[in-house]
Amino acid sequence: MRKLLVLASILVVLSVFAATINWAFLQEPKTLNPWNHYGPNATVWNSYILSPRYGSLYAYSDVRFDWIPSLAADLPKIEQEGNLWVYTVPLRRDVVWSDGTQFTADDVVWTMNIVLKLIKEYGLGGNWASMIDPDYFVKAEKVDDFTVKVYFTKPSLAKANFGALMMPILQKKFWEPKVEEALKTGAPLQTLYNYDIEDEPIIGAFAFKRWEKGAFVEVATRPDYFDKGSVLTLYKNGAVEIKNPKTGHSWSGYGEPTGEKELELVTGPYVDGIIYRMYLNRAAAITALINGDVSFVFNPLGLVRGEADQLARVQNVKVISNTTNGFRYFAFNLRRYPMSIKEFRKAIAALIDREFLCNRVLGGQAFPQYGVVPVGNAFWANPKVAELSPGYGKSMGERYQLAIDLLKQAGFKWVVEPKVQGNAVVRQGRGLIAPNGQRIEQIEMLAPGTGYDPMRATMALYIERWANEIGIPIKANLVDFNYIVQRVWDEPFNFDIYMLGWSLGYYPDHIADFFHSKRAGVGDFNTPGYNNPEFDKLADEFLAAADIETARKLAFKLQEILADDLPYVVLFDSPIIEAYRTDQIIFPYEKTLSGLQYVSGVPTLVKAAQ
């Protein structure tokens, strides 16, 4: 539920008016079809547009990220029935789809159960398989029009509270006949992925209007949006209160809603629509912001220092900074030789001096990351992971020698063996030969180009140079973002090494989703093909954890295993720096984890400035 911020202590009257606002994108969405987006083709660019379209039973509050009812009317009642755990969820009675149909238990039950069927019988993957995990989710049942029972094999924070109960709900009336039609075809999932969504009813405030490929996507405000005027209040004592004066819906929890208010948010939308305009590169998007053609630039990576400095000098442009919940990394294809050899992966990891790259090469614009849980997510991040990284705290010469020693331990040889003296390689390695006697040919590292992410492009070139110094024939191939996604997920697994990044949720169930062996199928998240029975066992225990402390201990252990096995090498992240035009739009708040792009630009909150 998204709202507009009003400071409790100060009343500020701002002149605003409804308008269509323009925002900049750096990449074309791959799809606007929910089956495809939450399935094999999930990208952040789809998500910016799609996330506000769909509702879920529970959601996070703005800024503070409390777990609160959204389409639900209250928090779930949890009881054990026989061998199953039942979450009874009361539903709001004031929710209306954009076609005028009332939202009921039928929509929830149908969505959950059909997703389970598609996963079990047809291999539906991606985020759907994370949210509806057949090992936990059993079924959803309708009690009455506004009450649902959701059955699980065991209580689980990851798979119940932060999984199935937060999944997007689709309209049964619209999608049921289409799914039935798709199941009669020879390729049911592909048929679902290709359905036109132009007239799809939605719960959110912005309906699809048009998509001019390569140019823009336009969405229009629903004139009948049911939640307009709803008020969310967060209190400093931890309490949360939701009230919709128009419909009479109300809820409060986490204590008494009294005392000093932390913030108060009133739902819009306050604009007529949004046009997401596509630009070929960062420079073109920033020029558009300077010229006033757009009021905000979406970029999960944020601005680099030079761009921020440039924009800070532009009248009516404001630059803001926030901490992040994500990381940039590279992944090995463990299905291919020699990436399947742990010592080979460790040798490459040992060469990478993150501190040098972040502080010297990137001028402090980035900070080193070592584990799959970002340091900003402090409760869940294992502080020991950095020390477990090969080469941590060593000089460059020591890193070279460690990498050479690791390769030798695994049985690698060279036609010309590298030699290290001091901090330099005085004899470059040539002709690397694997333990099986195979000559290692060129290994391709796919990485985003400088027009998309100059930081990752720079790191890829340094990794190529350091690896080549000791005879590992890595070649950095700087390409388009969507081309990497295609090679990794669509072709599939047509890569040696690729470099991308993740923007993450607050509960770190991604640890299991990214690396469990059951998630290594086509279009799923375990792209390296990592398979470790010990990891799988602990990951299952983590996903089944019903209390925070048990989950935290297991999360720490899982991070340590990954730091040793290295299916990923986590590299860095950077504070998210963004900019917007104050003469065109008014954001309700500026301080939020991972920036305004992380909450899709809060479209039901933003106002057009006169």
C-alpha positions as CSV (number, residue, x, y, z in Angstrom):
1,M,0.0,0.0,0.0
2,R,1.5,3.3,-1.1
3,K,0.7,6.7,0.4
4,L,1.7,10.3,0.4
5,L,4.0,11.6,3.2
6,V,2.8,14.4,5.5
7,L,5.1,15.5,8.2
8,A,3.2,15.4,11.5
9,S,4.9,18.5,12.9
10,I,4.8,20.8,9.9
11,L,2.1,21.6,7.5
12,V,3.4,22.6,4.1
13,V,0.9,23.6,1.4
14,L,2.3,22.8,-2.1
15,S,0.6,23.8,-5.3
16,V,0.1,20.6,-7.4
17,F,-2.0,19.6,-10.3
18,A,-2.7,16.3,-12.2
19,A,-0.6,15.7,-15.3
20,T,1.1,12.9,-17.2
21,I,4.7,12.7,-16.1
22,N,7.7,11.4,-18.0
23,W,10.3,9.0,-16.6
24,A,13.4,7.6,-18.3
25,F,14.4,3.9,-18.7
26,L,17.8,2.6,-19.8
27,Q,16.5,-0.7,-21.0
28,E,13.4,-2.0,-22.7
29,P,11.2,-4.2,-20.6
30,K,11.4,-7.9,-21.7
31,T,7.7,-8.4,-21.0
32,L,4.6,-6.9,-19.4
33,N,2.9,-10.3,-19.1
34,P,2.7,-11.3,-15.4
35,W,3.2,-15.1,-16.1
36,N,6.4,-14.3,-18.0
37,H,7.7,-11.6,-15.7
38,Y,7.2,-13.6,-12.5
39,G,8.4,-16.7,-14.4
40,P,11.5,-16.9,-16.7
41,N,11.9,-13.3,-17.7
42,A,12.0,-11.3,-14.5
43,T,14.0,-8.1,-14.9
44,V,14.0,-5.0,-12.8
45,W,12.8,-3.0,-15.9
46,N,9.6,-5.1,-16.1
47,S,9.2,-4.8,-12.4
48,Y,9.2,-1.0,-12.3
49,I,6.0,-1.0,-14.4
50,L,4.4,-4.3,-13.3
51,S,4.8,-4.2,-9.5
52,P,2.3,-1.3,-9.0
53,R,-0.3,-3.1,-11.2
54,Y,-0.8,-6.2,-8.9
55,G,-1.8,-6.6,-5.3
56,S,-0.9,-9.2,-2.7
57,L,-2.4,-10.2,0.6
58,Y,0.4,-8.7,2.6
59,A,3.0,-6.0,1.7
60,Y,5.7,-3.8,3.2
61,S,4.9,-0.3,4.5
62,D,6.7,2.6,3.0
63,V,10.1,3.6,4.4
64,R,10.0,1.4,7.5
65,F,9.0,-1.9,5.7
66,D,6.7,-3.2,8.4
67,W,4.8,-6.4,7.2
68,I,1.3,-5.2,6.9
69,P,-2.1,-6.3,5.4
70,S,-2.7,-5.1,1.9
71,L,-5.5,-7.1,0.2
72,A,-6.0,-8.9,3.6
73,A,-8.0,-7.2,6.2
74,D,-5.9,-8.4,9.2
75,L,-2.9,-10.4,10.0
76,P,-3.3,-14.2,9.5
77,K,-4.5,-16.5,12.2
78,I,-2.2,-19.5,12.4
79,E,-3.3,-22.9,13.6
80,Q,-2.3,-26.6,13.2
81,E,-4.9,-29.0,11.7
82,G,-3.6,-32.5,11.7
83,N,-0.2,-32.6,9.9
84,L,-0.8,-29.2,8.2
85,W,-0.5,-25.6,9.3
86,V,-3.4,-23.4,8.3
87,Y,-3.2,-19.6,7.8
88,T,-6.6,-18.1,7.9
89,V,-6.7,-14.7,6.1
90,P,-9.7,-12.3,6.2
91,L,-10.0,-10.2,3.1
92,R,-10.9,-6.6,2.5
93,R,-14.4,-6.0,1.2
94,D,-13.7,-2.7,-0.5
95,V,-11.2,-3.9,-3.2
96,V,-12.4,-3.5,-6.8
97,W,-10.6,-4.6,-10.0
98,S,-10.2,-2.1,-12.8
99,D,-13.1,-3.7,-14.8
100,G,-15.5,-3.0,-11.9
101,T,-15.5,-6.6,-10.6
102,Q,-15.2,-7.0,-6.8
103,F,-12.0,-8.8,-5.5
104,T,-13.0,-11.9,-3.6
105,A,-11.5,-15.1,-2.2
106,D,-12.1,-16.7,-5.6
107,D,-9.2,-14.7,-7.0
108,V,-6.8,-15.6,-4.2
109,V,-7.7,-19.3,-4.2
110,W,-7.6,-19.7,-8.0
111,T,-4.3,-17.8,-8.3
112,M,-2.5,-19.8,-5.6
113,N,-3.8,-23.2,-6.7
114,I,-3.3,-22.7,-10.5
115,V,0.3,-21.6,-9.9
116,L,0.9,-24.8,-7.8
117,K,-0.6,-26.9,-10.7
118,L,1.6,-25.1,-13.3
119,I,4.7,-25.6,-11.2
120,K,4.1,-29.3,-10.4
121,E,2.8,-30.4,-13.8
122,Y,4.4,-28.0,-16.3
123,G,7.6,-26.7,-14.7
124,L,6.6,-23.1,-14.1
125,G,9.7,-21.5,-12.5
126,G,11.2,-18.1,-11.6
127,N,9.5,-16.1,-8.8
128,W,6.4,-18.2,-9.0
129,A,8.3,-21.3,-7.8
130,S,9.8,-19.2,-5.0
131,M,6.4,-18.0,-3.8
132,I,4.5,-21.2,-4.2
133,D,6.9,-23.9,-3.1
134,P,5.3,-27.4,-3.5
135,D,7.4,-28.6,-0.5
136,Y,5.5,-26.2,1.7
137,F,2.4,-24.9,0.0
138,V,-0.4,-27.5,-0.1
139,K,-3.5,-25.7,-1.2
140,A,-5.7,-22.6,-0.7
141,E,-9.4,-22.9,0.2
142,K,-12.3,-20.5,0.2
143,V,-14.2,-20.3,3.5
144,D,-16.5,-17.6,2.2
145,D,-16.2,-14.7,-0.2
146,F,-13.9,-12.8,2.1
147,T,-12.0,-15.5,4.0
148,V,-9.3,-17.8,2.7
149,K,-7.5,-20.7,4.3
150,V,-3.9,-21.3,3.1
151,Y,-2.4,-24.7,4.0
152,F,1.3,-25.4,4.5
153,T,3.2,-28.5,5.4
154,K,4.9,-26.5,8.2
155,P,5.0,-22.9,9.3
156,S,7.7,-21.0,7.5
157,L,8.7,-17.3,7.4
158,A,10.2,-17.7,4.0
159,K,7.5,-19.7,2.3
160,A,4.4,-18.5,4.1
161,N,4.7,-15.0,5.5
162,F,7.2,-13.7,2.9
163,G,6.3,-16.2,0.2
164,A,2.8,-17.3,-0.8
165,L,1.1,-14.6,1.3
166,M,3.0,-11.9,-0.6
167,M,2.5,-13.3,-4.1
168,P,0.7,-11.2,-6.8
169,I,-3.0,-12.1,-7.1
170,L,-4.4,-12.3,-10.6
171,Q,-8.1,-12.0,-11.6
172,K,-9.8,-15.4,-11.9
173,K,-12.5,-14.2,-14.4
174,F,-9.9,-12.9,-16.9
175,W,-7.2,-15.5,-16.6
176,E,-9.0,-18.8,-15.9
177,P,-10.3,-19.3,-19.5
178,K,-6.9,-18.3,-20.9
179,V,-5.0,-20.8,-18.7
180,E,-7.5,-23.5,-19.7
181,E,-6.9,-22.7,-23.3
182,A,-3.2,-22.7,-22.9
183,L,-3.2,-26.1,-21.2
184,K,-4.8,-27.6,-24.4
185,T,-1.8,-26.5,-26.5
186,G,1.5,-28.2,-27.0
187,A,3.4,-25.5,-25.2
188,P,1.1,-24.2,-22.3
189,L,3.7,-22.1,-20.5
190,Q,4.9,-20.4,-23.7
191,T,1.3,-19.8,-24.7
192,L,0.7,-18.1,-21.3
193,Y,3.8,-16.0,-21.6
194,N,2.6,-14.7,-25.0
195,Y,-0.9,-13.6,-24.0
196,D,-1.7,-9.9,-24.7
197,I,-2.3,-8.1,-21.4
198,E,-3.7,-4.9,-22.9
199,D,-7.1,-5.4,-21.4
200,E,-6.1,-7.3,-18.3
201,P,-8.0,-6.1,-15.2
202,I,-5.7,-5.0,-12.4
203,I,-5.9,-4.1,-8.7
204,G,-3.3,-1.3,-8.9
205,A,-3.9,2.3,-9.7
206,F,-2.3,2.4,-13.2
207,A,-3.7,0.5,-16.2
208,F,-1.7,-0.3,-19.3
209,K,-2.3,2.1,-22.1
210,R,0.3,1.4,-24.9
211,W,3.8,0.2,-25.6
212,E,5.7,1.6,-28.5
213,K,8.7,-0.8,-28.7
214,G,12.0,1.0,-28.4
215,A,10.3,4.3,-27.6
216,F,8.0,4.2,-24.5
217,V,5.5,2.4,-22.3
218,E,2.5,4.5,-21.1
219,V,0.2,3.7,-18.2
220,A,-3.0,5.7,-17.3
221,T,-4.5,6.3,-13.9
222,R,-7.6,4.4,-12.9
223,P,-10.4,7.0,-12.3
224,D,-12.1,4.5,-9.9
225,Y,-9.1,3.4,-7.9
226,F,-10.6,2.0,-4.7
227,D,-7.8,2.9,-2.3
228,K,-7.5,6.6,-3.2
229,G,-7.5,8.6,0.0
230,S,-6.5,5.8,2.2
231,V,-4.2,6.9,5.1
232,L,-1.2,4.9,6.4
233,T,0.2,6.2,9.7
234,L,3.5,4.9,11.2
235,Y,4.0,5.7,14.9
236,K,7.3,6.0,16.6
237,N,6.3,3.4,19.2
238,G,6.2,0.8,16.3
239,A,2.4,0.8,15.7
240,V,0.9,0.9,12.3
241,E,-2.6,2.2,11.3
242,I,-4.5,2.0,8.0
243,K,-7.7,3.9,7.4
244,N,-9.7,4.4,4.2
245,P,-12.3,7.1,5.0
246,K,-14.1,6.5,1.7
247,T,-14.8,2.8,2.1
248,G,-14.6,2.5,5.9
249,H,-11.8,-0.1,5.9
250,S,-9.4,0.2,8.8
251,W,-6.7,-1.8,10.6
252,S,-4.0,-1.3,13.2
253,G,-1.3,-3.5,14.7
254,Y,2.1,-3.8,16.3
255,G,1.0,-1.8,19.4
256,E,-1.4,1.0,20.2
257,P,-1.6,3.7,17.4
258,T,-1.0,6.5,19.8
259,G,1.7,9.0,20.5
260,E,4.1,10.7,18.1
261,K,3.8,10.0,14.4
262,E,6.8,9.0,12.4
263,L,5.0,9.7,9.1
264,E,1.6,9.8,7.6
265,L,0.9,8.8,4.0
266,V,-2.3,9.5,1.9
267,T,-2.9,7.4,-1.1
268,G,-3.1,9.0,-4.6
269,P,-2.6,8.8,-7.4
270,Y,-2.1,12.4,-8.1
271,V,-1.1,12.2,-11.7
272,D,-3.1,11.3,-14.8
273,G,-0.5,8.8,-16.1
274,I,3.1,8.0,-16.5
275,I,5.2,7.6,-19.7
276,Y,8.4,5.5,-19.3
277,R,10.6,6.6,-22.1
278,M,13.5,4.4,-23.4
279,Y,17.0,5.8,-23.9
280,L,19.9,4.1,-25.5
281,N,22.4,4.9,-22.7
282,R,22.9,6.7,-19.5
283,A,24.2,9.9,-21.2
284,A,21.1,10.3,-23.3
285,A,18.8,9.8,-20.2
286,I,20.8,12.3,-18.2
287,T,20.6,14.8,-21.0
288,A,16.9,14.3,-21.1
289,L,16.7,15.0,-17.4
290,I,18.8,18.2,-17.8
291,N,16.6,19.4,-20.7
292,G,13.4,18.7,-18.8
293,D,12.2,16.0,-21.2
294,V,11.9,13.6,-18.2
295,S,11.6,14.3,-14.5
296,F,13.3,11.1,-13.1
297,V,15.8,8.5,-14.4
298,F,15.2,4.9,-13.4
299,N,18.5,3.1,-12.8
300,P,19.0,0.2,-10.4
301,L,22.7,1.2,-10.3
302,G,22.1,4.8,-9.6
303,L,24.4,7.7,-10.8
304,V,28.1,7.6,-10.9
305,R,30.0,10.5,-9.3
306,G,30.6,12.4,-12.5
307,E,26.9,12.3,-13.4
308,A,25.9,13.3,-9.9
309,D,28.3,16.2,-9.9
310,Q,27.1,17.3,-13.3
311,L,23.4,17.2,-12.2
312,A,24.0,18.9,-8.9
313,R,24.9,22.0,-10.9
314,V,21.7,22.0,-12.9
315,Q,18.9,24.3,-11.7
316,N,15.8,22.6,-10.4
317,V,17.5,19.2,-10.3
318,K,18.0,17.6,-6.9
319,V,20.5,14.8,-6.2
320,I,19.7,12.3,-3.4
321,S,21.6,9.3,-2.0
322,N,20.4,6.1,-0.2
323,T,21.9,2.9,1.1
324,T,21.3,-0.3,-1.0
325,N,20.0,-3.8,-0.6
326,G,21.7,-5.6,-3.4
327,F,25.0,-6.7,-4.9
328,R,26.9,-7.0,-8.2
329,Y,28.6,-10.3,-8.9
330,F,29.8,-12.7,-11.4
331,A,28.7,-16.3,-11.7
332,F,30.5,-19.4,-13.0
333,N,28.7,-22.0,-15.2
334,L,29.5,-25.1,-13.1
335,R,28.1,-27.3,-15.9
336,R,31.2,-26.4,-18.0
337,Y,34.9,-27.3,-17.5
338,P,37.0,-25.9,-15.9
339,M,34.5,-23.7,-14.1
340,S,33.3,-26.9,-12.4
341,I,36.6,-27.1,-10.5
342,K,36.5,-25.3,-7.1
343,E,40.2,-24.5,-7.1
344,F,39.8,-22.8,-10.5
345,R,37.0,-20.6,-9.2
346,K,39.0,-19.8,-6.0
347,A,42.0,-18.9,-8.1
348,I,40.0,-16.3,-10.0
349,A,38.4,-15.0,-6.8
350,A,41.9,-14.7,-5.2
351,L,43.0,-12.3,-7.9
352,I,40.3,-9.7,-7.3
353,D,41.3,-6.9,-5.0
354,R,37.9,-5.3,-4.3
355,E,39.4,-2.6,-2.1
356,F,41.8,-1.5,-4.8
357,L,39.0,-1.5,-7.4
358,C,36.4,0.3,-5.3
359,N,38.7,2.9,-3.6
360,R,41.4,3.6,-6.2
361,V,39.9,2.7,-9.6
362,L,36.3,3.7,-9.0
363,G,37.3,6.6,-6.7
364,G,35.3,5.5,-3.7
365,Q,32.0,5.4,-5.6
366,A,31.5,1.7,-4.7
367,F,32.1,-0.4,-1.6
368,P,33.4,-4.0,-1.5
369,Q,30.9,-6.8,-1.0
370,Y,31.9,-10.4,-0.2
371,G,28.7,-12.3,0.6
372,V,25.3,-13.0,-0.9
373,V,23.6,-11.0,1.8
374,P,24.5,-7.3,1.5
375,V,26.2,-5.6,4.5
376,G,23.4,-3.1,4.5
377,N,21.0,-5.9,5.5
378,A,23.0,-6.0,8.8
379,F,20.9,-8.4,10.8
380,W,21.2,-11.2,8.1
381,A,24.7,-10.5,6.8
382,N,27.5,-12.8,8.2
383,P,30.4,-10.6,9.1
384,K,32.9,-13.5,8.8
385,V,32.3,-14.0,5.1
386,A,34.9,-11.4,4.0
387,E,37.7,-13.1,5.8
388,L,36.7,-16.4,4.1
389,S,37.2,-14.9,0.7
390,P,40.4,-16.2,-1.1
391,G,43.1,-13.5,-1.0
392,Y,41.3,-11.3,1.6
393,G,43.8,-8.8,3.1
394,K,46.7,-9.9,0.8
395,S,49.0,-7.9,-1.5
396,M,48.7,-8.2,-5.2
397,G,51.8,-10.4,-5.4
398,E,50.4,-12.7,-2.7
399,R,47.1,-12.9,-4.6
400,Y,48.9,-13.9,-7.8
401,Q,50.9,-16.6,-6.0
402,L,47.8,-17.9,-4.1
403,A,46.0,-18.2,-7.5
404,I,48.9,-20.1,-9.0
405,D,49.2,-22.4,-6.0
406,L,45.4,-23.2,-6.0
407,L,45.6,-24.1,-9.7
408,K,48.7,-26.4,-9.1
409,Q,46.9,-28.1,-6.2
410,A,44.1,-29.0,-8.5
411,G,46.5,-30.4,-11.1
412,F,46.7,-27.5,-13.6
413,K,49.9,-26.9,-15.6
414,W,51.2,-24.4,-18.1
415,V,53.2,-24.5,-21.2
416,V,54.9,-21.5,-19.8
417,E,54.4,-21.3,-16.0
418,P,53.9,-17.8,-14.6
419,K,56.4,-16.3,-12.2
420,V,55.7,-13.7,-9.5
421,Q,58.3,-11.4,-8.0
422,G,57.2,-8.8,-5.5
423,N,53.7,-7.5,-6.5
424,A,54.2,-8.2,-10.2
425,V,54.1,-11.1,-12.6
426,V,57.6,-11.1,-14.2
427,R,56.8,-14.1,-16.5
428,Q,53.3,-14.2,-17.9
429,G,51.7,-17.6,-17.9
430,R,50.8,-19.2,-21.2
431,G,49.0,-22.3,-22.3
432,L,47.0,-23.4,-19.3
433,I,46.4,-27.1,-19.2
434,A,43.6,-28.6,-17.1
435,P,44.0,-31.7,-14.8
436,N,42.4,-33.9,-17.5
437,G,45.2,-32.8,-20.0
438,Q,42.8,-30.5,-21.9
439,R,44.2,-27.2,-23.1
440,I,42.0,-24.4,-21.8
441,E,40.8,-22.2,-24.6
442,Q,39.3,-18.7,-24.3
443,I,36.8,-18.3,-21.4
444,E,34.1,-15.7,-22.1
445,M,33.1,-13.3,-19.3
446,L,29.8,-11.6,-20.3
447,A,29.5,-8.2,-18.6
448,P,27.4,-5.0,-19.1
449,G,29.0,-2.4,-21.3
450,T,30.1,1.1,-20.2
451,G,26.9,2.7,-21.5
452,Y,24.9,0.7,-18.9
453,D,27.2,0.2,-16.0
454,P,30.8,1.6,-16.3
455,M,31.7,0.1,-12.9
456,R,31.0,-3.5,-13.9
457,A,32.6,-2.9,-17.3
458,T,35.8,-1.6,-15.6
459,M,35.9,-4.5,-13.1
460,A,35.5,-7.0,-15.9
461,L,38.5,-5.6,-17.8
462,Y,40.6,-5.7,-14.6
463,I,39.6,-9.3,-14.0
464,E,40.5,-10.2,-17.6
465,R,43.9,-8.6,-17.2
466,W,44.8,-10.2,-13.8
467,A,43.7,-13.6,-15.0
468,N,45.6,-13.3,-18.3
469,E,48.8,-12.4,-16.3
470,I,48.9,-15.9,-14.8
471,G,47.7,-17.7,-18.0
472,I,43.9,-18.0,-17.4
473,P,42.5,-17.1,-20.8
474,I,39.5,-15.0,-19.8
475,K,38.1,-12.5,-22.3
476,A,35.7,-9.8,-21.1
477,N,32.8,-9.4,-23.6
478,L,31.0,-6.1,-22.8
479,V,27.5,-6.4,-24.2
480,D,23.9,-5.3,-23.7
481,F,22.1,-6.1,-20.5
482,N,19.3,-8.0,-22.2
483,Y,21.8,-10.0,-24.3
484,I,23.3,-11.3,-21.1
485,V,19.8,-12.2,-19.7
486,Q,19.1,-14.0,-23.0
487,R,22.3,-16.0,-22.9
488,V,21.9,-17.0,-19.3
489,W,18.1,-17.6,-19.0
490,D,16.7,-18.0,-22.4
491,E,19.1,-20.1,-24.5
492,P,19.7,-21.4,-21.7
493,F,23.0,-21.6,-19.8
494,N,24.9,-20.5,-22.8
495,F,27.8,-18.9,-20.9
496,D,31.1,-19.5,-19.2
497,I,31.0,-16.6,-16.7
498,Y,28.6,-13.7,-16.6
499,M,28.4,-10.5,-14.6
500,L,25.1,-9.0,-13.4
501,G,23.5,-7.7,-10.2
502,W,20.6,-8.4,-7.9
503,S,18.2,-6.1,-6.1
504,L,16.9,-8.1,-3.1
505,G,14.1,-8.4,-0.7
506,Y,14.4,-7.8,3.0
507,Y,14.0,-11.5,4.1
508,P,17.0,-13.3,2.6
509,D,15.3,-16.4,1.2
510,H,17.2,-15.6,-2.0
511,I,20.1,-17.5,-0.4
512,A,18.2,-20.7,-1.0
513,D,16.5,-19.7,-4.2
514,F,19.7,-18.8,-6.0
515,F,21.6,-21.9,-5.0
516,H,19.4,-24.8,-4.1
517,S,19.9,-27.7,-6.6
518,K,16.1,-27.9,-7.3
519,R,16.2,-24.3,-8.6
520,A,18.8,-25.1,-11.4
521,G,16.3,-25.7,-14.2
522,V,15.7,-23.7,-17.3
523,G,14.5,-20.2,-16.5
524,D,15.1,-20.6,-12.7
525,F,17.4,-18.8,-10.4
526,N,20.3,-21.3,-9.8
527,T,22.1,-20.2,-13.0
528,P,25.5,-21.7,-12.1
529,G,23.9,-25.2,-11.7
530,Y,25.3,-25.4,-8.1
531,N,24.7,-28.7,-6.5
532,N,25.8,-29.3,-2.9
533,P,23.7,-31.8,-0.8
534,E,24.9,-30.3,2.5
535,F,23.9,-26.8,1.3
536,D,20.5,-28.1,0.1
537,K,19.8,-29.7,3.5
538,L,20.6,-26.5,5.4
539,A,18.7,-24.4,2.9
540,D,15.6,-26.6,3.4
541,E,16.0,-26.1,7.2
542,F,16.4,-22.3,6.6
543,L,13.2,-22.1,4.5
544,A,11.3,-24.1,7.1
545,A,12.4,-21.9,10.0
546,A,9.5,-20.4,11.8
547,D,11.4,-18.2,14.2
548,I,13.9,-15.4,13.4
549,E,16.9,-16.6,15.5
550,T,16.9,-20.1,14.0
551,A,16.6,-18.7,10.5
552,R,19.5,-16.3,11.2
553,K,21.9,-19.0,12.4
554,L,21.2,-21.1,9.3
555,A,21.5,-18.1,7.0
556,F,25.0,-17.4,8.5
557,K,26.1,-21.0,7.8
558,L,24.8,-21.0,4.3
559,Q,26.7,-17.8,3.6
560,E,29.9,-19.5,4.8
561,I,29.4,-22.5,2.5
562,L,28.9,-20.3,-0.5
563,A,32.0,-18.3,0.4
564,D,34.0,-21.6,0.2
565,D,32.3,-23.1,-2.9
566,L,32.0,-19.8,-4.9
567,P,29.3,-20.4,-7.5
568,Y,29.1,-16.6,-7.3
569,V,31.9,-14.2,-6.7
570,V,30.2,-11.2,-5.1
571,L,32.1,-8.0,-6.0
572,F,30.7,-4.7,-4.8
573,D,27.8,-2.4,-4.6
574,S,27.4,1.4,-4.4
575,P,25.2,3.8,-2.6
576,I,22.2,4.5,-4.9
577,I,22.4,8.1,-6.1
578,E,19.4,9.4,-7.9
579,A,18.2,12.8,-9.3
580,Y,14.9,14.3,-10.2
581,R,13.5,17.6,-11.3
582,T,11.9,19.5,-8.4
583,D,10.1,21.8,-10.9
584,Q,8.2,18.9,-12.4
585,I,7.5,16.4,-9.6
586,I,7.2,16.2,-5.8
587,F,8.2,12.9,-4.2
588,P,6.6,12.1,-0.8
589,Y,9.9,11.1,0.7
590,E,13.5,10.8,-0.4
591,K,15.1,8.5,2.3
592,T,14.4,4.8,1.6
593,L,16.5,1.7,1.3
594,S,17.8,1.2,-2.2
595,G,16.3,4.5,-3.4
596,L,13.1,5.7,-5.0
597,Q,13.7,3.3,-8.0
598,Y,13.4,0.4,-5.5
599,V,9.8,1.4,-4.8
600,S,9.1,2.0,-8.5
601,G,9.1,5.7,-8.0
602,V,6.1,5.5,-5.7
603,P,3.6,6.2,-8.5
604,T,0.5,6.5,-6.3
605,L,2.4,9.1,-4.2
606,V,4.3,11.3,-6.6
607,K,2.7,14.7,-7.5
608,A,3.3,16.9,-10.5
609,A,4.6,20.3,-9.5
610,Q,3.2,23.4,-11.0
